[in-house]
Amino acid sequence: MATARTHTAGEKAGIFAFALVVLVVIVGGAFAAGYLIGRTLL
């Protein structure tokens, strides 16, 4: 049975940074969509 490889601090930081960027893109896109829809309707 193979042992699980431990992740280095750099890998964890990279994964965290990637997740943070994805979250910012999703939240920013939602705000932008809401703003554009609001501008269109009002």
N, C-alpha and C positions, 0 to 999 in steps of 0.2 A: 504494500500500500504506500503510495507516494505521500510525502509530507507536504503540507500546505506552505507555500512560499510567503514569507512575511513581506509586507509592503514597506518601503522606505518612507521617511518623512517627506521627501521630495515628491514621490508618487502621490501620497495623500494630499499634499498641497496642490498638486496639479489637478487632481480629480475635484477637489473642493473649488478651485478657481474655475474649472470648466462648468461645474454645476451652478456656480454663482453667475457666470456669464449667461448660461441658458435661462436661468430664472429672471435675470434682468431683461433679456430679450423678450421673454414671454410677458412679463409685467409691463414693460415699455410698449410692446405691441398692443396689449389690451388697453392701456391708457390712450395710445394714439388712435386706436379704432373708436374708442368711446368719444374722444375729442372730435374726430371727423364726423361721426354719426350725430353728435350733438350740434355741431356747426351746420350740418345739412338740415336737421329738423327744426332748428330755431332760427 
